[in-house]
């Protein structure tokens, strides 16, 4: 499915994944490691830019809200447990 393939992030280092996606303002984003498998899942932690997670059996993280429609560079860093959405 080309739609799903377009949503993949690319591993750029052992801990960092990046990609560029067109997102809709007001949409909510979470990250999963495998299509149709919701554990583990990653999203907003206690504040913007902080990555929250649920490896199973706990509370799900919050959703990351897209501020406005456009193309974004997305970076997820599993070492620092942070994420960024940078509008291009």
C-alpha positions in Angstrom: 0.0 0.0 0.0 1.7 3.2 -1.2 -0.2 5.3 1.4 1.3 3.3 4.3 4.8 3.4 2.7 4.6 7.2 2.5 4.1 7.3 6.2 7.3 5.5 7.2 10.2 7.4 8.9 13.8 6.5 8.0 16.4 5.5 10.5 19.2 8.0 10.3 21.2 6.8 13.3 20.7 4.1 16.0 18.3 6.3 17.9 16.9 8.9 15.4 14.2 8.5 12.7 13.2 11.2 10.3 10.8 11.8 7.4 8.9 14.5 5.6 5.1 14.3 5.5 2.2 16.5 4.4 0.0 17.0 7.5 -3.4 18.6 8.1 -3.7 21.3 10.7 -5.5 20.0 13.8 -4.7 16.4 13.0 -3.3 14.2 15.7 -0.1 12.1 15.3 1.3 9.1 17.1 4.1 6.8 16.1 3.9 3.0 16.0 6.7 0.5 15.1 4.5 -1.8 13.0 1.3 -1.2 10.9 -1.8 -2.3 12.8 0.1 -3.0 16.0 -0.5 -0.3 18.7 2.1 -1.4 21.2 4.5 0.0 21.6 3.2 3.4 20.7 4.7 6.8 21.1 3.2 10.3 21.3 3.2 13.4 23.3 4.6 13.2 26.8 3.9 15.7 29.6 4.8 18.7 27.3 5.3 19.5 23.6 8.5 18.0 22.2 8.7 15.3 24.9 8.0 11.8 23.7 5.7 9.7 25.8 5.2 6.0 25.3 3.3 2.9 26.2 5.0 -0.5 25.8 1.8 -2.3 26.8 -0.2 -2.5 29.9 0.1 1.2 30.8 -1.6 4.4 29.8 -1.3 5.6 26.2 0.7 8.7 25.5 -1.0 11.9 24.4 -1.5 12.8 20.7 0.8 15.3 19.0 -1.3 18.0 17.5 -0.4 19.4 14.1 -0.4 23.3 14.4 -1.3 24.1 10.8 -1.5 22.3 7.4 1.6 21.9 5.4 4.7 19.8 4.9 6.7 18.9 8.0 10.1 17.4 8.7 9.4 15.0 11.5 12.2 13.8 13.8 11.9 11.3 16.6 14.9 10.7 18.9 14.5 7.6 21.1 17.7 8.4 23.0 16.6 11.9 24.2 12.9 10.8 24.1 12.0 13.9 22.0 10.2 14.7 18.8 10.1 17.7 16.5 7.7 18.8 13.8 9.4 21.5 11.7 7.2 23.1 9.0 9.1 23.4 5.7 
